[in-house]
Amino acid sequence: MDPSDLRAELADRLAGAGPIDAETVNAACFMLSRAIQDIDFSVPEAAPLLRRVLRVAGRVVIDTGTRGANPDDWPNTQAMALEWLDEALRALGYEVRPVS
């Protein structure tokens, strides 16, 4: 997908009558994560956290929701998602850790 046509192509995909596939969800997460920069949040820390959450969601859906996704890849996807979330949360003074 050409980034310059992302909104138009994404709008066409979302307007279709069929189910929304993983690639479309990923593209929507990517587009929304980029659109965050144009929003004036009342709390500046919200934007980076939201950007990261959207990117994590996009990555998880691509790694697990595409045709032929291998369930054996889940441990790597999960570790990456937790690492990215941990990075975002550490900026707010929190950390991701296992429940004891």
Residue frames relative to the residue before (quaternion, step in Angstrom):
aa qw qx qy qz dx dy dz
M 1.0000 0.0000 0.0000 0.0000 0.00 0.00 0.00
D 0.3943 -0.7102 0.5405 0.2190 3.56 -0.83 1.04
P 0.4687 -0.7101 0.4411 0.2855 3.62 -0.62 1.08
S 0.6235 0.5485 -0.3541 0.4302 3.61 1.08 -0.60
D 0.7336 0.3763 -0.2124 0.5245 3.59 1.19 -0.52
L 0.3146 0.8078 -0.4672 0.1739 3.57 1.29 0.10
R 0.6899 0.4833 -0.3065 0.4433 3.60 0.75 -0.95
A 0.6806 0.4890 -0.2981 0.4570 3.57 0.85 -0.94
E 0.6816 0.4749 -0.2975 0.4705 3.57 0.86 -0.90
L 0.6455 0.5147 -0.3183 0.4659 3.56 0.99 -0.81
A 0.6310 0.5265 -0.3302 0.4644 3.59 0.98 -0.81
D 0.6439 0.5128 -0.3214 0.4680 3.59 0.98 -0.80
R 0.6606 0.5085 -0.3083 0.4582 3.58 0.93 -0.88
L 0.6949 0.4801 -0.2752 0.4593 3.56 0.91 -0.92
A 0.6514 0.5269 -0.3114 0.4484 3.58 1.14 -0.60
G 0.5258 0.6525 -0.4085 0.3619 3.58 1.20 -0.32
A 0.5514 -0.6422 0.4365 0.3050 3.53 -1.22 0.52
G 0.6290 0.5771 -0.3348 0.3990 3.57 1.15 -0.50
P 0.6900 -0.4507 0.3466 0.4479 3.55 -1.29 0.02
I 0.4547 -0.6613 0.5243 0.2846 3.54 -1.18 0.58
D 0.2857 -0.7921 0.5181 0.1498 3.57 -0.68 1.08
A 0.7261 -0.4552 0.3051 0.4154 3.54 -1.34 0.26
E 0.6380 0.5337 -0.3377 0.4405 3.59 0.96 -0.77
T 0.6530 0.5042 -0.3121 0.4711 3.58 1.03 -0.76
V 0.6330 0.5108 -0.3323 0.4774 3.58 0.98 -0.79
N 0.6435 0.5183 -0.3182 0.4647 3.59 0.95 -0.85
A 0.6573 0.5046 -0.3095 0.4665 3.59 0.92 -0.89
A 0.6392 0.5150 -0.3272 0.4681 3.59 1.01 -0.78
C 0.6438 0.5104 -0.3237 0.4693 3.60 0.94 -0.83
F 0.6487 0.5170 -0.3124 0.4630 3.58 0.96 -0.87
M 0.6757 0.4909 -0.2980 0.4622 3.57 0.84 -0.98
L 0.6723 0.4901 -0.2998 0.4669 3.58 0.90 -0.87
S 0.6388 0.5253 -0.3385 0.4488 3.60 0.99 -0.74
R 0.6594 0.4796 -0.3049 0.4922 3.58 1.12 -0.60
A 0.6419 0.5409 -0.3211 0.4386 3.59 1.08 -0.72
I 0.5076 0.6706 -0.4097 0.3533 3.58 1.19 -0.47
Q 0.6224 0.5792 -0.3465 0.3964 3.60 1.01 -0.77
D 0.6913 0.4799 -0.2788 0.4627 3.60 1.17 -0.45
I 0.6036 0.5467 -0.3561 0.4582 3.58 1.29 0.01
D 0.3047 -0.7396 0.5754 0.1705 3.54 -0.96 0.91
F 0.1523 -0.8242 0.5430 0.0515 3.57 0.01 1.33
S 0.5158 -0.6408 0.4734 0.3148 3.57 -1.10 0.69
V 0.7344 0.2402 -0.1570 0.6150 3.58 1.27 -0.44
P 0.4050 -0.7592 0.4473 0.2438 3.63 -0.37 1.17
E 0.6370 0.5545 -0.3354 0.4175 3.60 1.06 -0.65
A 0.5393 0.6480 -0.3963 0.3636 3.58 1.21 -0.36
A 0.6497 0.5625 -0.3283 0.3920 3.58 0.89 -0.89
P 0.7051 0.4379 -0.3086 0.4646 3.66 0.70 -0.87
L 0.6212 0.5346 -0.3443 0.4580 3.58 1.06 -0.70
L 0.6790 0.4877 -0.2892 0.4663 3.57 0.87 -0.91
R 0.6143 0.5409 -0.3444 0.4598 3.59 0.98 -0.80
R 0.6882 0.4864 -0.2865 0.4558 3.57 0.86 -0.97
V 0.6418 0.5216 -0.3295 0.4555 3.60 0.93 -0.83
L 0.6563 0.5025 -0.3116 0.4686 3.59 0.95 -0.82
R 0.6645 0.4928 -0.3104 0.4683 3.58 0.96 -0.79
V 0.6146 0.5240 -0.3428 0.4797 3.58 1.07 -0.69
A 0.6531 0.5158 -0.3172 0.4547 3.58 0.88 -0.92
G 0.6561 0.5143 -0.3096 0.4573 3.58 0.93 -0.87
R 0.6763 0.4945 -0.2968 0.4583 3.55 0.93 -0.87
V 0.6493 0.5133 -0.3205 0.4607 3.58 0.94 -0.85
V 0.6697 0.4909 -0.3167 0.4585 3.60 0.88 -0.85
I 0.6465 0.5047 -0.3278 0.4690 3.62 1.00 -0.69
D 0.7073 0.4718 -0.2693 0.4523 3.58 0.89 -0.93
T 0.8035 0.2931 -0.1441 0.4977 3.60 1.06 -0.60
G 0.7535 0.4328 -0.2169 0.4448 3.59 1.13 -0.49
T 0.5623 0.5953 -0.4045 0.4072 3.58 1.20 0.06
R 0.6294 -0.5170 0.4146 0.4058 3.53 -1.25 0.47
G 0.8181 0.2161 -0.1862 0.4993 3.54 -0.86 0.98
A 0.3482 0.7299 -0.5182 0.2783 3.60 1.22 0.20
N 0.3252 -0.7662 0.5316 0.1567 3.53 -0.89 0.98
P 0.4079 -0.7281 0.4898 0.2519 3.61 -0.59 1.06
D 0.5730 0.5943 -0.3785 0.4186 3.59 1.18 -0.42
D 0.6202 0.5489 -0.3359 0.4485 3.60 1.23 -0.35
W 0.4490 0.7333 -0.4310 0.2737 3.59 1.25 -0.32
P 0.6428 0.5231 -0.3702 0.4197 3.67 0.78 -0.75
N 0.6617 0.4904 -0.3071 0.4768 3.60 1.01 -0.76
T 0.6447 0.5105 -0.3177 0.4720 3.58 0.97 -0.83
Q 0.6593 0.5098 -0.3040 0.4615 3.55 0.92 -0.91
A 0.6529 0.5086 -0.3151 0.4645 3.60 0.92 -0.87
M 0.6539 0.5055 -0.3120 0.4685 3.59 0.96 -0.86
A 0.6564 0.5101 -0.3174 0.4563 3.60 0.90 -0.90
L 0.6719 0.4907 -0.2981 0.4679 3.58 0.91 -0.86
E 0.6319 0.5281 -0.3303 0.4612 3.58 1.04 -0.75
W 0.6724 0.4873 -0.2986 0.4704 3.59 0.90 -0.91
L 0.6563 0.4941 -0.3143 0.4758 3.58 0.97 -0.80
D 0.6214 0.5387 -0.3391 0.4568 3.57 1.01 -0.77
E 0.6393 0.5228 -0.3254 0.4605 3.60 0.93 -0.86
A 0.6742 0.4902 -0.2949 0.4671 3.58 0.93 -0.90
L 0.7017 0.4727 -0.2739 0.4573 3.58 0.92 -0.86
R 0.5925 0.5737 -0.3721 0.4258 3.60 1.06 -0.63
A 0.6040 0.5531 -0.3527 0.4527 3.58 1.11 -0.63
L 0.7104 0.4071 -0.2385 0.5222 3.58 1.25 -0.43
G 0.6033 -0.5987 0.3433 0.3996 3.57 1.28 0.12
Y 0.6220 0.5038 -0.3454 0.4899 3.59 1.22 0.39
E 0.1528 -0.7750 0.5992 0.1308 3.53 -1.30 0.15
V 0.4181 -0.6558 0.5648 0.2759 3.51 -1.27 0.51
R 0.1589 0.7727 -0.6032 0.1176 3.55 -0.85 0.97
P 0.6084 -0.5683 0.3970 0.3864 3.58 -1.16 0.50
V 0.4972 -0.6068 0.5273 0.3264 3.53 -1.24 0.55
S 0.3466 -0.7564 0.5107 0.2164 3.57 -0.82 0.91
